[in-house]
Amino acid sequence: MSDLLTLTQIQEARHRIAPCVRRTPLTASAALSERLKTNVYVKLELFQKTGSFKVRGAFNKALGLKAEERGQGLVAVSGGNHAQAVAYAARTLGLKSVVLMPESTPANYVDATRGYGAEIKFAANVGTAFAEVAQYERQGWAYVHPFDDPVVMAGQGTIGLEILDDVPQVTDIIVSIGGGGLIGGIATAVRSLKPSVRVWGVETEGADCMSKSLAAGKIVTLDAITSIARTLGAPAPSEFTLTLARTLLESVTVVSDAEALAALRFLLERLKVLTEPAASCTLAAADRLKDQFSKERHVVLLLCGGNMPFEDLARLPGAQAQ
């Protein structure tokens, strides 16, 4: 494990954020168990406030700031779920917020973030947005990084504690990766308490900075995010999240957009939940990893978000069929 992120920090985060977040349901799935020939459960984090796990880390960070550290308010970089989470946390705590967004951000994310009261500043791309955040910090804004912060990661890791509570017999957990903060937090929590659990990472082609970095043995920065799974759109992991991935994960499976969308359709039709591709890719990875799961295993798929742009539904397999 890491000295920067500990089980104690995650347990403290759980207590701190409990009044502000939902404890999301976890349920067994007969349809998925039959499909994968093992015991499958889904952690329905898409029912979290703002539609994704991100509020856990945002609240843990904001609540942990002293009054003087909150300064002018919260500033974040995001073209997706982190933007809404920071805006929502700020509004809940009576703070101002500014979110730096890539110009390509889908309208549903822009509208929702504005709806939570954030001021939005557009940047040419996510790299430019990250570069611009420093000037806001100099002006006294508190920066809430989307993943490279042990306090944020501790908030996300509370999902792991809930999984162990609800499925103490868990043997495998499949989690998608953007910058690696979510899976790093969950893996730290779960493997601190139950070291035998295997944690499997998932990325989509075109948003696969972690798998490329693991293969290279160093941080690899993507020139652009080309996957439909925009909320996995970190251009690179951090040294910290890369180290956690290297030490705590079984592997990282990279699936195609087509596989993620086919899995999304299956989850919608059979489980009646509309995930985003960044969440449904866990089922696509489970299909690839099927031979790893015997009838005795207990596999949890984390469905981490459900903020699917309506226009993307038209890209589902068969959506245009007459």
Legacy VTK file of the C-alpha trace (Angstrom):
# vtk DataFile Version 3.0
C-alpha trace
ASCII
DATASET POLYDATA
POINTS 322 float
0.000 0.000 0.000
1.022 3.644 0.041
1.859 6.012 2.863
0.076 8.760 0.892
-3.256 6.930 0.919
-4.236 4.689 3.829
-7.219 2.662 4.960
-7.614 5.018 7.919
-7.954 8.013 5.575
-10.662 6.196 3.613
-12.534 5.198 6.765
-12.378 8.808 8.000
-13.639 9.992 4.614
-16.613 7.687 4.867
-17.640 9.269 8.162
-16.981 12.814 6.904
-18.980 12.623 3.678
-21.854 10.436 4.928
-24.295 13.359 5.415
-23.613 14.636 1.883
-23.669 11.551 -0.354
-25.883 8.553 -1.004
-24.976 5.041 0.014
-25.679 3.506 -3.357
-27.282 0.087 -3.808
-25.433 -3.092 -4.704
-27.440 -5.958 -6.121
-26.907 -9.431 -7.547
-27.699 -9.882 -11.237
-29.067 -13.165 -12.557
-28.684 -11.988 -16.154
-25.008 -11.115 -15.734
-24.308 -14.218 -13.651
-25.680 -16.363 -16.462
-23.740 -14.419 -19.090
-20.418 -14.726 -17.256
-21.033 -18.148 -15.630
-20.148 -16.871 -12.176
-21.745 -14.843 -9.367
-22.069 -11.246 -10.543
-23.170 -8.139 -8.675
-23.494 -4.520 -9.765
-22.613 -1.539 -7.579
-25.077 1.089 -8.794
-23.008 4.214 -8.236
-24.784 5.853 -11.187
-27.584 6.560 -8.674
-25.195 8.748 -6.683
-25.958 12.463 -6.399
-25.028 14.196 -9.698
-25.050 10.781 -11.389
-21.524 9.580 -10.598
-19.034 8.659 -7.892
-17.227 11.978 -8.181
-19.128 13.730 -5.376
-17.464 11.455 -2.828
-14.019 12.859 -3.530
-15.246 16.410 -4.062
-16.998 16.500 -0.704
-14.087 14.878 1.116
-11.746 17.514 -0.283
-14.045 20.482 0.365
-15.048 19.399 3.861
-11.409 18.895 4.781
-10.409 22.447 3.887
-10.010 24.995 6.661
-12.008 28.200 6.235
-8.964 30.140 5.065
-8.064 27.388 2.588
-11.458 27.628 0.892
-10.499 31.164 -0.141
-12.640 32.433 -2.978
-14.173 29.006 -3.527
-13.461 25.791 -5.427
-11.867 25.512 -8.861
-11.735 22.358 -10.967
-10.803 21.091 -14.416
-13.329 18.752 -16.011
-15.382 18.092 -19.098
-17.582 15.597 -17.312
-18.697 14.222 -13.981
-16.058 15.900 -11.807
-17.364 19.293 -12.965
-20.861 18.572 -11.695
-19.543 17.074 -8.467
-17.420 20.094 -7.567
-20.220 22.506 -8.492
-22.727 20.539 -6.409
-20.379 20.258 -3.424
-19.649 23.990 -3.565
-23.329 24.903 -3.714
-24.155 22.549 -0.832
-21.442 24.099 1.329
-22.253 27.688 0.363
-19.095 28.214 -1.704
-18.475 29.647 -5.159
-17.056 27.425 -7.881
-15.300 27.821 -11.220
-14.891 24.920 -13.641
-12.428 25.002 -16.534
-13.918 22.914 -19.352
-12.667 21.811 -22.774
-14.656 23.409 -25.588
-15.704 19.923 -26.745
-17.641 19.227 -23.529
-21.142 17.828 -24.299
-24.037 20.192 -23.635
-25.574 17.988 -20.941
-22.460 18.351 -18.764
-22.243 22.112 -19.364
-25.912 22.657 -18.548
-25.852 20.470 -15.427
-22.700 22.128 -14.092
-24.167 25.596 -14.635
-27.352 24.363 -12.991
-25.398 23.648 -9.816
-24.218 27.258 -9.826
-20.688 27.004 -11.181
-19.076 29.611 -13.394
-17.712 27.896 -16.507
-14.576 28.949 -18.364
-13.883 27.164 -21.636
-10.392 26.130 -22.756
-9.231 24.777 -26.121
-8.652 21.317 -24.636
-8.180 19.559 -21.320
-4.413 20.135 -21.384
-4.923 23.883 -21.728
-7.496 23.809 -18.940
-5.041 22.135 -16.566
-2.417 24.722 -17.496
-4.773 27.592 -16.687
-5.807 26.391 -13.234
-2.598 27.668 -11.635
-3.649 31.283 -12.069
-6.860 30.604 -10.155
-4.870 29.055 -7.321
-2.724 32.184 -7.196
-5.916 34.216 -6.862
-6.954 32.202 -3.814
-9.195 29.471 -5.243
-8.932 25.965 -3.746
-8.101 23.448 -6.465
-9.974 20.139 -6.434
-7.961 17.836 -8.699
-10.043 15.137 -10.424
-7.764 12.296 -9.308
-4.209 13.191 -8.260
-4.974 14.004 -4.640
-4.988 11.477 -1.763
-7.910 13.320 -0.124
-10.029 13.030 -3.278
-8.966 9.410 -3.712
-9.919 8.614 -0.120
-13.425 9.838 -0.886
-13.668 7.615 -3.948
-12.259 4.697 -1.943
-15.342 4.702 0.282
-17.032 2.724 -2.500
-14.675 -0.142 -1.677
-15.790 -0.147 1.954
-19.438 -0.325 0.870
-18.688 -3.220 -1.486
-17.054 -5.191 1.348
-20.033 -4.466 3.615
-22.573 -5.670 1.054
-20.641 -8.591 -0.499
-18.132 -9.735 2.135
-17.460 -12.813 0.003
-16.292 -10.663 -2.950
-13.347 -12.113 -4.885
-13.100 -9.737 -7.856
-13.969 -6.103 -8.563
-13.902 -4.518 -12.027
-13.443 -0.747 -12.144
-12.964 1.693 -15.023
-9.960 4.022 -15.131
-9.716 7.675 -16.125
-6.735 9.106 -14.292
-6.673 6.244 -11.796
-7.974 7.942 -8.654
-11.175 5.894 -8.379
-9.554 2.508 -8.812
-6.597 3.517 -6.643
-8.903 4.456 -3.780
-11.057 1.349 -4.104
-8.085 -1.001 -4.418
-6.407 0.544 -1.366
-9.547 0.136 0.734
-10.419 -3.366 -0.373
-6.969 -4.906 -0.448
-6.087 -3.398 2.948
-9.013 -5.312 4.457
-9.105 -8.352 2.157
-5.776 -8.774 0.293
-7.037 -11.770 -1.710
-9.515 -9.660 -3.714
-8.456 -9.121 -7.315
-9.056 -5.625 -8.691
-9.238 -5.400 -12.484
-8.936 -2.132 -14.380
-10.682 -1.171 -17.622
-10.068 1.504 -20.245
-11.446 2.137 -23.706
-9.378 2.557 -26.859
-8.608 6.230 -27.267
-8.799 6.859 -23.504
-6.149 4.365 -22.438
-3.431 6.419 -20.761
-3.008 4.002 -17.845
-2.485 0.833 -19.896
-0.032 2.654 -22.158
1.822 4.011 -19.120
1.989 0.588 -17.466
3.349 -0.929 -20.674
5.961 1.810 -21.034
6.956 1.785 -17.369
6.509 5.558 -17.233
3.792 8.172 -17.695
2.469 8.341 -21.255
0.378 11.374 -22.201
-2.279 10.966 -24.880
-2.335 13.576 -27.639
-6.138 13.520 -27.673
-9.064 11.602 -26.190
-10.837 9.896 -29.090
-13.067 7.419 -27.209
-16.806 7.917 -26.790
-16.129 7.302 -23.083
-15.331 10.978 -22.574
-15.450 10.744 -18.798
-12.386 8.474 -18.942
-10.656 11.381 -20.662
-7.616 12.006 -18.471
-4.652 12.695 -20.785
-2.268 10.933 -18.392
-2.181 9.240 -14.998
-0.091 10.751 -12.207
3.029 9.173 -10.747
0.943 8.289 -7.696
-1.958 6.649 -9.532
0.446 4.829 -11.851
2.288 3.408 -8.831
-0.969 2.267 -7.223
-2.066 0.618 -10.471
1.259 -1.145 -10.802
1.166 -2.492 -7.249
-2.542 -3.174 -6.598
-4.191 -4.186 -9.886
-4.307 -7.559 -11.606
-4.300 -5.977 -15.053
-5.882 -3.273 -17.189
-8.101 -4.472 -20.034
-8.637 -2.125 -22.985
-11.954 -2.540 -24.809
-13.300 -0.859 -27.920
-16.048 1.755 -27.999
-18.189 -0.791 -29.835
-17.789 -3.297 -26.991
-18.595 -0.635 -24.384
-21.722 0.428 -26.290
-22.899 -3.164 -26.779
-22.479 -3.707 -23.034
-24.350 -0.449 -22.370
-27.256 -1.689 -24.445
-27.323 -5.040 -22.599
-27.356 -3.284 -19.213
-30.187 -1.019 -20.379
-32.286 -3.839 -21.808
-31.728 -6.453 -19.107
-30.952 -4.521 -15.904
-32.977 -1.398 -16.839
-30.132 0.970 -15.988
-28.693 3.530 -18.392
-24.986 3.829 -17.731
-22.418 5.871 -19.585
-19.782 4.044 -21.686
-17.196 4.777 -18.992
-19.252 2.498 -16.723
-20.563 -0.131 -19.138
-16.996 -0.877 -20.219
-16.671 -2.895 -16.982
-19.075 -5.464 -18.449
-17.160 -5.455 -21.736
-13.981 -6.178 -19.773
-15.712 -8.915 -17.774
-16.597 -10.616 -21.076
-12.905 -10.522 -22.017
-11.872 -11.829 -18.578
-14.557 -14.524 -18.436
-12.063 -17.394 -18.208
-10.722 -15.889 -14.966
-14.050 -16.375 -13.186
-15.148 -19.808 -11.973
-18.548 -20.650 -10.496
-17.070 -20.077 -7.025
-16.059 -16.434 -7.659
-18.045 -13.364 -6.620
-17.521 -10.544 -9.123
-18.628 -6.949 -8.588
-18.942 -4.604 -11.569
-18.795 -0.938 -10.595
-21.265 1.080 -12.665
-19.645 4.374 -11.755
-21.777 6.878 -13.676
-24.920 7.398 -15.704
-24.548 10.814 -17.324
-25.027 9.627 -20.886
-25.533 12.430 -23.446
-28.873 11.813 -25.147
-27.368 12.247 -28.609
-24.938 9.399 -27.902
-27.842 6.975 -27.516
-28.185 7.061 -31.290
-24.776 5.381 -31.516
-25.938 2.264 -29.700
-25.782 -0.914 -31.813
-29.053 -1.301 -33.688
-30.348 2.141 -32.679
-30.865 3.071 -36.340
-32.447 -0.247 -37.301
-35.981 -0.156 -38.672
LINES 1 323
322 0 1 2 3 4 5 6 7 8 9 10 11 12 13 14 15 16 17 18 19 20 21 22 23 24 25 26 27 28 29 30 31 32 33 34 35 36 37 38 39 40 41 42 43 44 45 46 47 48 49 50 51 52 53 54 55 56 57 58 59 60 61 62 63 64 65 66 67 68 69 70 71 72 73 74 75 76 77 78 79 80 81 82 83 84 85 86 87 88 89 90 91 92 93 94 95 96 97 98 99 100 101 102 103 104 105 106 107 108 109 110 111 112 113 114 115 116 117 118 119 120 121 122 123 124 125 126 127 128 129 130 131 132 133 134 135 136 137 138 139 140 141 142 143 144 145 146 147 148 149 150 151 152 153 154 155 156 157 158 159 160 161 162 163 164 165 166 167 168 169 170 171 172 173 174 175 176 177 178 179 180 181 182 183 184 185 186 187 188 189 190 191 192 193 194 195 196 197 198 199 200 201 202 203 204 205 206 207 208 209 210 211 212 213 214 215 216 217 218 219 220 221 222 223 224 225 226 227 228 229 230 231 232 233 234 235 236 237 238 239 240 241 242 243 244 245 246 247 248 249 250 251 252 253 254 255 256 257 258 259 260 261 262 263 264 265 266 267 268 269 270 271 272 273 274 275 276 277 278 279 280 281 282 283 284 285 286 287 288 289 290 291 292 293 294 295 296 297 298 299 300 301 302 303 304 305 306 307 308 309 310 311 312 313 314 315 316 317 318 319 320 321
